[in-house]
């Protein structure tokens, strides 16, 4: 069986390492997983060209939203967040899922965070929408979101409406609230300003999740750790969302230890 991760750019993806390690540990010798460069315009043709030997696809930017019109069935989480990062090929057509949401929940749980009195999310892209859904699952009715451009937050606000979660949208220059869980969904370097201000605001945070996994640690993660705050990394998120994909595609429980070891080894070589 075949599977792959699609996106553009895709050469940096760690997903092939994680999935291949899982197949090896599970004894799925006839399974393969590759990375395929694919932009939005090429997605329909690529999917149409996948034959019966294909089990599923992992999707990264810019395809998580673009795939939705191509799906026969969309799970509620993917529909509510407006993004599917996983596609399964079934006899009944394409099924779309979002494993980023449970991935965020699991990444936070790995550092001891299963609930929070409040949360601040940095960014308004697809991962920020997944963060809103994860926070809803943790029982949070309202989230503060700091954005660099409020005019580009329409998709996030629409997702929040579908999720039934209130959003307090503020500019990126806003200070951090005491006691909040901080989730940064912005690209590498964009959150450095919060590390540069001083460790004192970060010291008042419940925990920090930075979705960047390379280079690691980020300045934000370093500052948070220096302040004594629990830090979850983008690698944790990547690992847990990949585990969810493995389970959906293969029907087997994901071998987390083997996947983690393979991923950490690959990152160490970069």
N, C-alpha and C positions, 0 to 999 in steps of 0.2 A: 504493500500500500504506500501511497505517496501523500506527503503533506508539505507545506511550505509557508514561509512568511513573505508577505508582499508589502511593498511600500516604496517611497522615494524620498531621500536616499535610503538604501537598505544594506549597503556593504558593512556597516558598523554593527548590525544586529547580533545580539548574543543568543537569540532564540534558537538557531540551529544547534548550538552547543548544548543548550538545556534539553531540547526535545530529543536529540540524538542520544544523549546520556540516558534519558528515560527509556527509550526503545532498547538500548543495550541492556539496561538493568532488568527490564521486563522480558527479555528474550525475544523481542520482536525483530528477528533478523531480516525479515522481508519488508520492513518499513524503512522509509527514507524521508528526510526533511531537509529542504534547501531554502535559500534566500533568493527571491526573484525581484528584480527592479521593476516596479510597475507604478505608473502615474494614474490619475483618475481616468483619463481618456482611454487607457488601455485595459481597464478593469473588466468591462463587460466581455470583451473578446477573449481575454485570458481565462475567465471563469467558464465561458462557453466551450473553450477548448479542453477543459479538464474531463477526462473520461472516467469510466467506472473504477479505475485503479486509484482514484483520488479519495482520501478520507476527509480532508479538511484543509482549511487555510487559516493562518493567523494574519491579521491586518494591523498595520501601523499607519502613521500619517502618510499621505492625506486620504486614506481610504476608508476609515471607520464610519464616516457619514455617507460617503459616496456609494457604499455597498447596499445601503438600506433599500433603495428601490428595486434591487435585483433579488431580494429575498422572498421566498414563498412564505416563510414563517419567521417572525421576530419575537424573541422572548421579551417579557415585560421590561426587564432591566435595560435591554438594548433599545427598546422603543422609548422608554422614559428618558434615558440619557441622550438619545439621538445618535448613538454610536454602537457599532458592533465590531468587536476585535477578533471574533471567531466565527468561521463559517463551516458548517458541516454539510457534506454532500449526502443526501438521503434519497431513497426511492420516491419520496414525496416532494423533492425539490430542495432548494437551499434553505438551511435553517441558520439564523444568526443569533449570536450570544454575546454577552459582555462579561468577560472574566476579570476585567480591570476592577470592577466594584468589589467582588469578594477578595480580590488580590490586595486592595487597599485595606480592607477590614483585617485580613490576616497579617499584613505587614505591621499594622499598628498593634495588633494583639501580640505580635512577637516581641514587642518592647513593653508589654504590660498595659497597653491602653485599649480598653474595651468600651469605655464611656468617657464623656468629657462634659464639663459645664458649658463650654462654648468652643467655637472653632473659627479660625481664620484661614481662608484659602487664597493663595497667591495665583492669579491667572484666571483666564476665562475660556480656555480651549476645551478640547474633548476630555482631557484627563481631569480638568477642574469639574466638569459635569459628572464624571465618575466619582470624584471625591464627594460631591454633594449627595449622590445616591448612597455612598458608603456611610456618610455622616447621618443620613436619614435612617439607615439600618441600625445605627448606634443610638437611635432615639433622639436625635437633635432636630428641633423644629425650625431653627433659624441659624444661618451661617453668615459671617462677614466675609465678603470677597473683595480683595484689593486688586485693581486692574490698572494697566498702563494706559489703556484707551477704552473709555466707557462706550464709545461708539461701536466697538467690536464685541460687546457683551450680549448681543441679542440672543445668540444660540444658548448661552448659559442661562439667561433669564427664562427662556422658553422651556429649557430642561427643568429648571427649578419649579416652574408652574406645573409641569406634568408630574413631578415628584412630590408636589405638595409641601415644598420646603421654602421658607421665606429667605430672601437674600438682601442683606444690607450692603449695597454696592458702594465702594469708596475708592478714591484715588490711591495709587501705589505709594504715595508719599505719607499716607496715614500711619500713625504709630500703632504698635501691637498692643492688644488688650491683655491685661493680666489674667493668667489662668487658662488662656486659650490653648487648644491644640492647634499647631501651625502646620499646614500642608502647603508646600510649594510645588506647583505644577508647571512652573516657567522653565525655559531652557537654561542651560549652564551659563552662569554669569549674571543672569537677570535678577537673582535674589541676593546678590553680594551686598547690596546697599543695607540690607537688614543685619548683615554680619559686621559691617563697617561702623554702624552707629555706636555700638558698644555692646558688651555682653549683658549689661543690666536688663534691657528689655527682654532679651531671650531667656534670661534666668527666671523670668516670671511666666514662661510658657509651660504647659503641662508636658508637652512632647513635641518633637519636630519630625515630619516626614518630608524628605526632599526627593522628588521622583527622578532626579538625575542619578545615573549610576557610573558614568565615566565622563570626566575624571572624578575620582572619589578619594578622599572626602572633599566635598565642596566647602567654600568658605563659610556658608551658612551652617553646614553640619559641624565643622570644626568649632565655630563660635558657640553653637548650642552645646556641644560636648564639653567645652571649656567651662560653660556655665552650669554644668551638672545636669543637663536636661537629656532625657532619653531620646535617641535619634534612630529613626528607621530610614533605610536607604532606598534608592530607586532599584537597586538590585533585589531587595526584599520583595518589592512590588512585582518586578519582572519575574522573579522565581515563582511566586504564588499564582500570578495570572497564567503563567505557562503551565503550572501544575494543573490548573483548571482546564486548560485546553487539552492537555494530554489525556485527562480523564474523559472529557467529552469525545475526543477523537478515537481513543482506543478502547474505552470501556473498562480500563484497569485503573487501580489507585496509583497515583503518581509517586514515584520513588524520590521523595524530596531530598534526602541526604545525598544521593548520587547526583542529582541535578545541581544541588548547591555546590558540591565539590568540583564538578566540571566547570560551572560558571565562574567560581572564584579562581580556579586555575587559569582559565582563559583571560580573565581580567588582569591577573598578575603578569601575564605575558604582554599586555598592551603597553 
